Amino acid sequence: MSDSIKHECGIALIRLLKPLEFYVEKYRTIAYGLNKLYLLMEKQHNRGQDGAGAAVIKLDPIPGSHFINRARSIDNQPIVDVFHQIFSTFPKERKALDNPAAEADWYKKNSPFVGELLLGHLRYGTYGRNTDSYCHPFIRENNWMTRNLVLAGNFNMTNVDDQFNLLMQLGQHPIERSDTITVMEKIGHFLDDEVQKIFDRYKDQGYSNKEITDFIVKELSVRRILSRAAKDFDGGYAMAGMFGHGDSFVLRDPNGIRPAYFYQDDEVVVVASERPAIQTTFNVPFEKIQEVKPGHAIVIKKDGRVKHDLVREPGEKKSCSFERIYFSRGTDKEIYEERKLLGYYLCERILKAINHDFENTVFSFIPNTAEVAFYGLMKGMEDYLNQYKKDQIVSKSRLTDEEVLRILSLRVRMEKIAVKDVKARTFIADDSSRDEMVSHVYDITYGSVRADVDTLVVIDDSIVRGTTLQKSILSNLAKLRPKKIIIVSSAPQIRYPDCYGIDMSRMYDFVAFRALIDLLKERNWTTKLSEVYDKCKISLTLPVEQTKNHVQELYDLFTADEISAKISEIVRPQTMFAEVTVLYQTIEDLHKACPLNTGDWYFTGNYPTPGGNNVANRAFINYMDGNKERAY
């Protein structure tokens, strides 16, 4: 995407189901699990570039030894740094023992990060300072092994304040209001409660504390802990947790907003945010990897039993289309096909915009994530041209040689016009320097367009703020002197904040919202702003289940084409002579391309949870009040 925004975190959980000596004997390394965790994290590096972390739990540790170890980093290459920390704890020179069992036993006793349960996390910091203390996994420590909790996730909660207040009512004193801390403390509270209940029951029967610990490990209900903790979570989440004694879980939200995939064989259980990461790391086919069901948890007990437990009743599935299509790795079989369809379904509107003139039109794309949609667009254009050629030949009884050659020579002119300068991109660190540096993010290929003759059609995967489009892309494309420039977004207009993980929180950042405000001012309808402002203020006083997204009322005053036309005016540099048109994907065609991932709240304002409506209303209030804070 041309606009840079921070987005989704990534998780990777591995449970080794065999004794460690098995992996030493079969794979000739004690680091089998760590190597796989590293690959899972690297294959999801697109999901987090601000930081990374990994934690390992040893099953059945020797009393008095550390059994939970963690490494975190915000280095420029955080994953590499995390695993450098991990492997630096391994002895540099050591003679291998004579059998796998002895080798595994030695490493488990002497190397902090050799264990059976591994959890990795990649961070995109949408909130909070970027220090390693903000990197997952987080640890809730306790001298009771069964009360230790390690947590990492890809999530955002819309009702953090409510969760914080609930913790206060439970008698806790949370150290922060962040959703990560509140979620961890909430799960931790019910973990403590479940452990205490089992303890009290067996204590009354006369068992010793050591004996009771064994009963707790066997009988602890992870499902019940999660059901009690998550019953009033409002948000999108895929969260992974490990208890100190060896139980682990991955929990997905009831609407399936955030993704999670799992794979299991007789050696390993794996859960990750993206399917291709598992496919590549473990060399398994697409069909072997399943989605974690919405509202369910994959629960892996210490003894290796794997259960798929219902934790919260699933709602309407609203998997995030923006995450799946615009942020996830395009190597996923389904995502690749869907991205192509997004380009294909734009053909009809583009053909109308260029007046079906292929001879004087050049097609290109904004690298790199729009490339697959571009392939779909080219397929659609080729299909149209083939049908056009057939119709021309069939409709005329006699054609001259020149006419036949002209028809057959018609082709789709495609060029790589924009070239992303990655080196320039890495320098864009803050708002003050962004405007100057952003103009150098893209270079252009000179000589690819006929000056003052050709129309240039360029597809991007989405247009959020329009900043890069205005200050870099269009300014550079104008140097080619095309007669007209058509910028096409394979995503619909982004109109509303996301509150489930993607860092799109301030309404005025969206070029579609700025276009809406300009249209209201042009038509002297600014009183509508005050009316909606009052409704939003009232809405925040109501029970969350009764809230509506009142900002939708403003967008309903205009057609999508009217807003697109205004966006075209906003992003067109004042010094530019060429005509500029911005075209967007329609909601209908988005759903046709992605029928199984219909979460579209940032486009339509139809949030899957009540808290989302509150966030939209609060974001609008913030805009009206001149408040630049996040709306959640």
N, C-alpha and C positions, 0 to 999 in steps of 0.2 A: 504494500500500500504506500502511496506517496506520502501521506501524513504519518508521522511517527507517534504511536501511542503505546503505552505499556499495557500488557494484557495478562494472559493466563499463566498461573504457576503450573508446575508439573510434579507428579508424585511417581515413585517407583518403590514397590514393596516386594521383597523376595523372602520366601520361607523355604529353607532347605529341609526336605522331608526325610533324607537319609542321614545316618551318622557321618560326621566330617571325614572319617577315614575312607568312606565310600568314594568321595570326590577326589581325595588324594590318590587313591588307587586307579580310578577310571580316567581322571583328567590330568593326573600328574602335577597337581598344584593344590596347596591349601587355600589359595586365593580364588577358587572357582566362584564363590558367591560374590566376592568383592569385584572381580572382573566383570561379571554379568551386571552388577549394579552400576558400575562405571559406564558400560555400554548403554544400558537403559537410559541413564541420565544424559549422556552425550547425544543419543538419538532423539532426545526431547529438549535439546538446548534451545530450540526456537521458542520454548515456553518460558524461559527464565534466564535473564542475562544480568540481573542485578546481584545475584548471590546464589549460593548452593549450600547444601548440608547433607550429612549422612550420619546415621546412628546404627549401631549393631548391639544386639542383645545375645548373650550367651545363655543357653539352656543348661540347667542343673550346674551352676557354678560352684566352685569351692567356697565355703563360708569364709568371709573376710576378704574376698577378692571383688574387684570391680566387675560388674556384669553388664553395665550399660555404658557405652562409650560413644562419643559424638565428635564430629569435626564440622566446622562451618567456615565459610569464606565469602568475602565480597571483593576478592581479587579480580583483576581484569579477565582472568580465565578461572572463574571460581570452581568449576568442576575439577579441573586439573589440580588446582591448589588443594582442594579437599582431599583428593586421593594421594597427593604428595604428602599431606599430613598423615594420612592413614598408613601408607606404605613406609614412611620414614620410621614408624615404630617397629618394623620388622628388622631382625638382625641382618647386618650387611654381609657377614660371612658366618656361615654355620653349616656344619656337616649334617647331611640328612640322616635320620635314623633308619634302621634296617627294615622297618615295616610300616605300612600306612597308619595303623592304629596308634603306634607310638609317636609317629610324626604329627598326627592330628592332635593327640593328647598334649604334646609339648607346646604346640602353637596356641592351643586354646588356653593353656595355663599362662603362657608368657607373652602373647601378642594381644593387645587390647581389642583390636578390631576383627579378631577371628571368632565368629559365632554363627549361629544357625538362622537368625532373624535379622534382616537388613532393611533399612528404610532410607530412601533418598528423596531429596526435594530440590526443586529449582524455583527460584524466587523472581517474580516481577513485582517490585515494590510499588503497589498502588497507594499505599498509605504508610506513614511512619518514616523515621530516619533510616538511611541506608547504611546501617552498621551490621556487623555479623551477629549481634545480639537480636536482630530482627529476623534473622534467617531461621527457617525451620530446619530440622525438627526441634520442637520445644520439649522440655522434660519437666515433669512434675515429680519431684523426688520424695521418697519416704523410706524409712528403715525397714518397713515391711515390703518384701519383694513384690507381693501381690498388689500393693497400692501404688507402685510406680507406674507412670504413664508417659509414653513418648508419642507426640502428635505432630503430624505434618498434613498440610492440605492445600487444595485449590478451592478457595471459597471466599465469599463475602456475605456477611449477614446484614440485613436491612434494619434489624431491631436490636442493635448492640446495646443501646441504653436500657431496653427492657430486660435483656439478658443480664446486664450488670446489676440492675435493681433486684432481679430474682436471686442472684448470688448474695446480695446484701441481706435479703429476707431469710436466706438459708443460714445466715450467721457468718458468712465469709467476709474477707476484706481484700478484694482483688487489687493487685498492684497497678493495673492498667484497665482502660476501657476498650482496648482493641478487641476485635472479634476473635482473634486467635487465642488470646488469654482467657476471654470469657468462655469460649467453647471448651478449652482445655479444663478450666476449673469446674465447669458444669459437668463434664464427663467424669472428672476426678471426684467430684462430690458424690455422684451416684455409684462410682466404683467403691469409694470408702464405705458407703451405706450398705452395698451388697456384701462386701467383705465382712463388715461388722455383724450383719445378720447371720451369716454362716458361722462366724466365730462364736457368737452368743449361743446359737443352737447347740453346737457341739461342746461348748464349755459347760453348759448345763447338764450334758450327759457324762461329764467327767473326763473328757479327753484332754491330753496335754496340748500346749500351744504348738509344739512341733507337729503333732499329729493333725491338729486342726488346719495347719497350713497346707498339708497334703489334701485335705478335704476341700479347702477353698479352691485350690488349683483345679481339682476335678469338677467341682460343682458350679463354679462361678459362671453366671449367665451373662455373656457379653451382649446378647440380644436385649435382655432386660435393662442393662445399664444404658445402652444406646437409646432404647425406646423411651426411657424416662428422661434422659438428658436432651434428646432431640425433638421432643413432642411439640415444642413451641419455637423451634428454629425457623426463621423466615429468611430464605436466601437460596443461593445455589452453592452446592458443595459436593466435593469428592474428597473425603478426609480419611487418612490412614493413621492407625494407632497401634501401639504395641504396649502390652502390660509387662511389668518386670519379670514375671514368672514364665512368660512365653506365649500367652494368648495374643492374637493380633486380629485386626479387622480393617476393612475399607468400607466406608458408608457413603452412599450416594443419595442426593436429595430426592424428594418425592416426585418432582417434575422432570427429573433427568436433565437438569440444566447443564451441569458440569459433567464431562465425560469420564468414564473409567472402564477399563477392559481387563479381563483376567484370562490366565492360561494355567492349566494344571496337568501334570503327569505324575508318574510314581516317584520322581526325583525332586520336584519343585512346584511351588505355587507362586505365581507372579501376577501382580496387578500394576497397571500403569495408566497414565492419562491418555496415551495414544497407542493404537493397535500396531502400526508399523514398527514402533520401538520394540515391541515384544516379538513380532515376526522376525525382524532382523537379528536381534540379540540371541534368540533361541532357535532360529532357523526352523520355524514351524509355519504351516500353511494358514491362510486367511481363515479357513473354516474352523480351525481349532481354537480360535480366540473369540471369546464371548463378551458382550457388554454386561457390566454389573447392572442389574435391574433397578429402575428408579424406586426409591424408598426401601431398598434392600441393603444388606451388608454381607460381604464375604467375611465369614468368621473362621479363623484358623486356630483351633485349640492347640494347646501345648503338645498334646499327644499326636498331632498331625491330622486329626479329623477336620474336614472342611465342610462348612455349612453355608447355605444361602438363606439367610434369615430375613423375614419381613420385619422392618423396624418401624416404618411409618406407612400408612395407607397411600399408595401412589395416586397422584392426581393426573390431570391431562399431561401427557408427555410433551414437553416444550424444550427439547434439546437446543442449545444455543447454536443457531445457524452461523452467527458471526464468528464465533470461535472455530467452528468446524471448517468453514469454507475459507476464512481469511487469515487464520492464525495457525491452524494445524498443519502438520507435514502433508504435502501434496502427494506423497508416495503411497498413501492409503488408497486401496483399490476404489472404494466408494467415493471418497473425497475427490479423487482425480476425475472420475466420471461426472460428478456433480459440478465441479468447476468448469468442465467443458460445456456442460449444458447451460450454465449461466451465460457463457459467451454466445452459445448457439441461439438462445431465446432473445437475444438483443438484435438479431439480424433485421427483422422486419422494420423496426423503428429506425435503424441506421440507414437502411435502403431508402426509406422515405426522406431522411435528412439529406442524403447525397443525391436525391432525385434519380436513383438507380444508375448513376454515372460512374461506371467502373474505370473508364479510360482516364479520367482525371481525378482519381481518388487513390491515396496511399494509406494502407492500414498498418498500424503498429501497436505497441503495448508499453506500459510502464513496467520496467523490471522491478522485482523478479516474480512476485507472487501473482501478477496478472497474466503471466505467460500461458498458463494452462487454459484460462478463459479465452485467451486470444486464439488458441488452437480450435476451440469450439466455435468461435466467431468465424474463423476462416473456413471451417467445415460447412457452416451455414451459408456463407457466401458462395462457396463452390457448388453447393447443392442448388442454390438459386440460379447461378450462371449456367449450370448444366441443363436445367429445365428451360431457361430462357433460350439457349442455343437450340434445343430440341424444338421448342415452339416456333422459333423463327424459321427453321428449316422445313418443318411440316406445314406451316401455314402458307408458304409460298410455293407455287407450282414450279416456277423456274427461277433459279438463282445464277447470277453471273459468277465467274471464278473469283472476282474481286469481293463480291458479297459473301461468298462462302468463306474466303480467307479472313475477312473482317470478323465474321461471326465466330469462327474457330479460334481466332487469335485473342479474343476477349479473355482476360484472366484477372485474377485478384492480385493487385500490386501490393506486396507486403515487404516491409523493410524494418530493420532494427534501428529505429530513430533515436530513442533515448537510451543512454548508457549510464548506469548507476556508478558513481564514483564512491566506492566504499571507504576509501581513505578520508575523504571529506566528511562522510557521514559520522565517523567516530569522533570528530571534533565538536559536534553539536551537543553541548552539555547543559546549557542553561538558556533561559528566555532572552537574556540581554544580548547574547552572541548569536542567537538562532537566526534572526532576520538576515544578518550579513552572510552567515555561513550557508544558509539553506539554498541560496542561489547557486551554489557550487556542488550541490548533491548530484545533479544530473548533467552529463554532457550530451551533445547531439552528434549525429552522423551527417556531415555536410555533403551536399550533392545528391541527396536521396529524394528530394522533392523539387519539382519544377516551380521556380519562383513565379508568383502571381498567376499561376495556372491551376495547380493541384489543390484539392481539398485533402486535409490530413485528418484521419480518424485514429485516435489513440485511446486504447482501453486501459482503465485502471481497475483494481479490484474493489476499491471503495474510496469515497471522498468524505472525510470527517470534518476537518476544520477548513480545508481549502487553502491553507497557508502555503504548503509546498507547491501546490498547483499554481497559485497566483505569483509567488515570488521566485520560483525556480523553473518549473516545467513550461508554463506558457511563455515566459520571457525567453527561455532558450529555444523553444519551438518557433517562436516568432522570427528568430534569426534566419530560419530557412525560407522565410517570406511566402508561406502558403497563402492561397486565396482565402481559405476558411479553415478553422480548426474545430473539430468536434471531439470533445472529451467524453468518453463513455464510462460509466461506473457499473461494474457487474453486480454491485450491491444497491439496494434502494437508498433513498435519502435517509441519513441518520439524523433523527429529530429529537430523540429523548435520551436521557442518561442511562447508562448501564449501572446496576447496583449489585451485580452478582460476580464481579471479579475483574472485568475490563475497566481500565482507567478512563472512563468517559463520564465525568460527573458534573461538569459545569455546562449549563445549557447554552450560554452565549458562545461557547467554543465552537458549536456546530454551525457550519455555514448555512445549513437549511434553516436553523432558527433565526439567524441574522437576516436571511431572506424573508422570513415570515414577518419579522419586526418591520423591515423596510416596506413591505406591502401594506401592512396595517397603517403605517404613517402616510404612505402615498394616498390611501383612500380615506384618510381622516377617521379611522376606526380605532384610534388609540384608547378610547373609552372601554373597548373590549378588554384591553389589558388590565384595567382596574377592576372590571367585573370578574375576570378569572382570578385575579390576585385575591380578591375578597373570598371567592369560593375556595381557593386553595387554603387560605388561613382558617376558614371554618372547618375544612376537611381534616386538618391536623388535630382538631379538638375532638373528633369523633372516634369511636372504636375502629381499629384498623380494618376490620372486616367490612365496614360500611363506606370506606373511602373509594373515591373514583378519581381517575386521572383527568382533571379539568383542563389541562393544557391541550388535550385533543380538540376541545371546542374551538381553539384558535386556528389550528391547522384545517379544521373542517370548513373554514370560510374560503379556502382556496383549493384549486386543483393541484395535483402534483406537477403538471406541466407549467402552471403559473409560478410555482416556487422554483422549478428548474430554470425557468427563464430569468428569474431574478438572481439566482445563483450565478448564471452565466455573466450577468452584469457585474456582480461583486468580484468574481475571480479574474476578470479580464483586466490586465495591467493597463493603466491610463495611457502609457506610451505606445500601446500596441495598435496597429492599423487593421490587422486581419479580424474578420468576424469570428466570434467564439460562441459555440453552443455546447451546453452540458446536458447529456442525456443520462438517465438513471434506469436501472432495472426496476421492473414493477414487482409489487408484492406477490401478485398472482404467479408470475414466472419464477420468482424465487422459490415459491412452494412447489411448483412443478419440477424444478431442478433438484430440490432437496426435500422430498416428500416425508422423510422420516425425521427431519430436524427442523421443526416449525417454530422454534423460539424466535420471535421477531420484534420484541418489545422496543428495541432502540429505533426501529423503523415505524412501528404502528402505535406504540404506546400501550399495547395490550400486555401488561405484565402478568406473569404466571403466579405471582404471590401478592397478597394484599400490601405487603411492605413496599413493593415496587411502585404502587400508585402514590404512596406517601413520599417516596423519594422524588418522583416527578414533580409533585406539587411543591415540595420543599425546594427543589432546584429552581423552579419558576419564582418562588418567593425570594430566593437569594438573588436572582437576576434583578427583580424589581427593586430590591433593597440595596442594590449595589454591593452585595456581599459575595466575595469570591471564594468562600469556603466550599468544601465538598458538601453534597446534599445527604451524605450518609456516613 
